[in-house]
Amino acid sequence: MSEPLLSEPLLPEPLLPEPLLPEPLTGVLSGVLSGDERALARAATLVENGGGAAESLLRALMPHMGRALILGVTGPPGAGKSTLCDAMIQHLRQEGKSVAVIAVDPSSPFSGGAILGDRIRMQRHSGDTGVFIRSMATRGAHGGVARATADLAKLFDAAGRDVVIIETVGVGQSEVEIARLAQVTILVLVPGAGDDVQAMKSGVLEAADVFAINKADQPGAEKLDRELQAQMHLAGRERSIVKTVASEGKGVPELLRAARECRHEVRGVSVDRGARVDHLGIAVRSIAEALKFYEGQLGLRVTLRETVDAEKVHAAMLPVGNSRIELLEASTPDSVIAKFIAKRGEGLHHVAIAVPDLDAAVERLKSAGARLLNEPRIGAGGHVYVFIHPASTGGVLLELIQS
Ligand code: ZN
């Protein structure tokens, strides 16, 4: 027999578990996850500054990302974006949703504008822990603002905010780019006021997923509506156009509905930002026996063990990067895992994908004719999940989880 080809350990370095966070960061991390506002403010500063600590923190938060609706709000000055954002916040709070706002002013060397808007809103929502506002002014670092905005949105998403609003001050090129970091970009326009649709840079119109015609009680709203429709028709695009009077809250529920529908339809479920492989379920006869390999030889570590009575399984979770391996052992002889092993032997039992909006995914799959094995229910780790029959997936049992 010749020498084995690999004398080095088989496990490449990146597959080893991530090192634990440095001590001061674990406090911030747990604070962020438990909804502590001061921890969130500290984390936001860290993330804005970037660097290694920010990266470690965001990596540790990654499993908690992908749930928030991230809205970009952009439009020319005077369109009433701040008032509209305010009205949206108010409506969302009435719905019981928590909100984070990132007010961005990348074009101005001064932070005055963003901070001013911030203060007004701060007062209005002060004492409401359901609204977290952060303003971002340029610090002369080009591209840095976009990076920091994207990272802040991820942070607020992971912190459990239901909706993250990225509001830009104007509608310049860099501002449009920042608004496009969102899942759904709302372009706010007003009748008259010189922002003739034809004159608008095409990039600005293209960035919009939803149009809000604000101050729609003013003359020219219908004309603007027709112009936008004509433009969209020419470009072969379908976009919702919603008329609002932000100062009175009019049209705000409709605008939010359009944004939510747009997120489902345009982005889809499978391509939705935040969908990721959550874990691979492996059926084993004995978890203890399997761990001799997974822990003892491969070097992974069990972070969670539990018994899921509904599925009659013992489960052990071993993180691998941002995913996990889930070892499954039958807890009773009539468990599906026992049956699976009897029929096919030990091996890959299912692949689990976490999606930001499970209800939307289920709706979509049902209407597309996929074979679902159950209605969404609560399983391991308190996650809501559904199983999709291997007949629909190319032979692998697929589990979809609400991330
Ligand atoms: Zn699973």
Boltz pocket constraint, residues with backbone or C-beta under 6 A from the ligand:
constraints:
  - pocket:
      binder: B
      contacts: [[A, 279], [A, 281], [A, 326], [A, 350], [A, 352], [A, 399]]
      max_distance: 6.0
